Amino acid sequence: MLETDKAFTGSIPENYDRYMVPLIFEPFAADLARRAAALSPGAVLEIAAGTGVVTRALAPKLSPDASYVVSDLNQPMLDYAASRQAPDNRITWRQADAMALPFEDAAFDVICCQFGAMFFPNRSAAYREARRVLKPGGHFLFNVWDRIEENVFADDVTNALARIFPDDPPRFLARTPHGYHDTALIRRDLEDAGFSHVVIETRAEQSRASSPRLPAVAYCQGTVLRSEIEARDPGKLEAATDHAAAAIAERHGSGEVAAKIQAHVIMAVA
């Protein structure tokens, strides 16, 4: 992962929430919220909350006396998440680095993290921090994307951009969001950090959009891929988006489109 892969700034948070969340994140957020709520936690920490899709799904399922700390490394993402959330005195918003969580030992029953572990510069360190702030027997629940070939629109966009920028193809999607998919490595990283009873489930969903342009805009303008495109040619963002949309239309049709998305869901015990 490059340092710039963590920079969800400018207009990215709004576009991310408008386009990426309904396209790929909502079904997995509902799944993660269901799993977390089933543990009946009294104290929950969410890491890498992004624009709050899990927060919005999980908060209504928690008990009235639960506490819920929602954190993200990127303050602009956290601010956007807070603006989307109904007032709730159980929720505390906190800018936090997963590498050095600003919380006491054994403070939480459950830690959840949707599609954030891929962005951790040192996953072993992040997992040790998660275990430190979990109560003994507490649960670490998170998901990561499977390899890019199992996530069709992301693969379509990546291949389309490689044709526009053949000398320096933007590889953010393959490198980072889809770069941590080896389940044996994930299990080993967690066990090295002291977790036990690691259970990994691979789950497929459908990504749906009303037109081919929506996934093109989502990936090209609602992720750090935008910064990669603009770094290569500041004037080519719209042309790159158009090219990605045309590639999706060629493969999936010009009307409503649907394609497979796939992720690993992981539960581990502190």
Secondary structure by P-SEA (a helix, b strand, c coil): ccccccccccaaaaaaaacccccccaaaaaaaaaaaaaacccbbbbccccccaaaaaccccccccbbbbbbbccaaaaaaaaaaccccccbbbbbccccccccccccccbbbbcccccccccaaaaaaaaaaaccccbbbbbcccccccccaaaaaaaaaaaaaccccccccccccccccccaaaaaaaaaaacccbbbbbbbbbbbbbccaaaaaaaaacccaaaaaaaaaccccaaaaaaaaaaaaaacccccbbbbbbbbbbbbbcc
